[in-house]
Amino acid sequence: MIDDEEIYLRNFELGDAAVLYKWGQDAHFHKLAGFNHFNNYDEALQAVKQYAKRKYSYAICLKNDDKVIGLIELYERGLDERSGLLNTKEIGFLIDSSYQGQGLMKKAIKLVLNYAFIKLNQTEIWAGVFEENVRSQKLLEALGFKYIYEYDMNQISEIFSYKEKYYLLKKAEWLKIDENTKS
């Protein structure tokens, strides 16, 4: 378990399907985070099973009542050892609308960044954010991520009609930022 004084991160459990189903009904999450729409509870149950299998996929929970309020993941960017991508990850995150603007996602991302850079010895973390998701872009920038480029996903396939902005945070930069915020 990864935690601080207010939240903790844990692996997904079957009982979390109800929360995923709720998020899967919210167009806000489809539009800004690409979260799947679930037609029924069984689809959410299948999704939670997939999240539970992923090595670095976590439910964000409140310490005071164990309520799941979000999710956060680290994704592999490549498995070819020669490419150097084994030492990099991409982060993805989502927080329940009821908890936005309270600083909880910022805390969760900090926990994951410290874990990724210190325990997993990652050299850099990437984040892809939909062009319309200005709130997440500002959050990444506040955490030290730098905007690198934008990609029109329509270039991959006509079924994708969105643009994604990519941000990067290098380990050395994070360690400087994190050290400065400890006092």
N, C-alpha and C positions, 0 to 999 in steps of 0.2 A: 504494500500500500504506500502511496505517495501522498503526503499531507502537509497542511499548515494549520494555523489556529482555527480557521473557519471552514475549510473544505478538505475533502480527500478524494483521491482518484482510485478506483477499483475496476477490476475486470467486469464485463457485463455478465448478467445472470438472466435466466429465463424469465424471472419475475419483472424484468425491465421492459418486457414487450409492450405493456400497457402505455408506458411513457413514449416509446418509439411510435406506437400507433397514434397517440395524440399528436406528436410532431408530424407524422406522416399525413395528417389531415389538415395541416396548417400551410396554406399557400405561401406564407411569409418564408418558410424554410425551403420550399421548392425554388422560389425566385432568388433568394439571396445566398443559399448554401448548397443548392442542388440536391437537397435531401429528398429521398424517394417518397412518392405518394403511395400509401398503402390502402388498398380497396377493402381490406378486412383484417381482423386480428391475426389470422393465420399468416398473412404476409409479414406482419410486424414480428411475429414469433420466429419466422425463418430469418428475418434480418438480425434479430438479437442473437440468434445462434451463430450467424456469420461474424458479428462483432465479437462475440465471446471467443471465437477461434483465433482472432487476430492478436498477435503478440503484443502490440503497443496501442491497443484500443481501450479507452477507459471511460467509464461513467463518472461524471463529476457529481459528487454528493456533498450535501451540507452536513457538517459534523453534528449540529444540534438535533437533527431529526432523521438523518440518513436518507433524505429525499434526493432522488436523482434530478438534477437541474440542467444537465448538459452532457455533451460528449466531446472527447478530444482524442485525436489519433496521431500517430507518427506512421507515415507510409514509407516503404522502400522506394528509392528512386532508381534503383538498378541493382542487378545481382552479379554483374560482371566485375570480378576483382580488379582486372586491369584498367577499367574505366575510372576507378577511384570513387564510384558512386556508393560503395558499401559504407563509406564514412559520411554519407549525407542522408538526410531524411526530408520528407515534406510533412508539414503539420496541417491538420484540418480540425475545425472546431465548430461547435454550435451550442447555444445556450437558450433555455426556455425563455420565451418572451417576458414572463413574469419576473425574471431575474436580470434582465438587461439593465445596464447603466449603474450597477452596484459594485463594479470592480471585481466580481467573482471570476469572470473569464480571464481577466488579466492575471489574477492569482493562479488559475489553472495552467495558463500558458507558461508562466514563470516556473511552476513546478515541473512541467514537462521539459522546458528548455534546460533547466539545471540537470535533470535526469539524463537527457539526451547528450549534453555536452560533457558532463562529468562521469556518469556511470557507463554510458554507451560509447564514449569517446568519439562522438560525431564531430566533424569539422565544420559543417554548415547545415542550417535548416532552411528549407524553402517553404513558401506559402503561396498558394494560388487562391485568388479571391475574385469573385464575379465583379465586373466593372461597376455595377450598381450598388455593391455592398460597401458603401463609404465608411460606415461605422467600423467594420472589421479592418479596413485599410488604415484608418486612423489608429486603431488599437495596435496593429502591427508596427506602425511607425513609432508609436509611443514606447514600444518595447525594443526599439533599436533596429528593426528590419528596414532595409533599403529597397525602394522600388527599383526593379531591374528592367522589366519589359512587359508589354501587353501582347496577348495572342488572341486572334480571332478564331474561335473554335470552328467556325463555319468552313475554314480552310481544310479541316480534317474531314468533315462530312456536312452535308446540307441539313441533316437532322439537328445539328447543334447551332443554335442561333444566339450565341452569347460570346462576350469577350471576357477574358480572364487576365487579371494583372498578377504578375509574379514578383514576390518580395524575397529577399535573402538576408539571413543573419549568420555571420561567421562566428565561430567559437571565440576567437580572440576579442572581438567586439563585445560579445555577450559577457565575457568574464570581466571586462573593464566596466561595463554598465552595471552588472550585478554587484561588483565590489563597491561601486560608488553609492549604491542604494542601501547598503547594509548598515550604515551608521545611524 
